[in-house]
Amino acid sequence: HHGLSVGIYVHDNGEGVFEENNIEANKKSGVECESNGKPIMRKNQIHDGEHFGMHFHKNGAGRLEGNFIVRNRLAGVNVETNANPHLINNKIHDGLESGIYVHDNGEGIFEQNEIMGNALAGVNVQTGGNPTMRKNIIRDGKESGMFFNHNGLGLIEENEIFNNELTGVEIKAGSRPILRNNHIHDGQESGVYVHDNGEGLLEGNDIFQNKLAGVEIKDG
């Protein structure tokens, strides 16, 4: 903790199992994974860092289970440049930017995570990011629950998205996610807001009790 660089750095086909560690207040990311690094991380606390909580890039992968990722200055989990991690049952809370940020052709599978109380979108997908998100709880964010911008993609299934300060899901600027069987409710604006040439496929979603429209479409 309190390091001047990264807390844990896994790269060049590195592996390893990290359990129940306290990774705190590092100047760079709590954990950085690139170049086919594939750590297994269980029940760690990754918090109060000056950069990303977890940073996956350049084909980084790995499996995260039951970690507590909280109060990091940038995104709790950042996935970019063909990285493809698998996150299950993590708590990603109270970050100063987005909870999860997937961009620049990042991917990843995110299942049964709780993404709560982040300053920007709970999940932010941009520039060819293409995550698979299933059965996550995305709530109490200071902006949208999910935000797709600049050709963001994704398969979004069976998530509970509620009580966010802006829209439940916002889609714009050539983004084309698939939203299937989600519950999107109790937001302060529209449930789903598609605008500025955004697209998307919505199937079997339950969208209710939002302050504005359930689904709002405008500007192309």
Protein Blocks (a to p, Z undefined) as FASTA:
>chain_A
ZZabdfbdceehiacddehiacehifbdfbdceehiacddehiacehiabdfbdceehia
cddehiacehifbdfbaceehiacddehiacehiabdfbdceehiacddehiacehiabd
fbaceehiacddehiacehiabdfbdceehiacddehiacehifbdfbdceehiacddeh
iacehiabdfbdceehiacddehiacehifbdfbdceeZZ
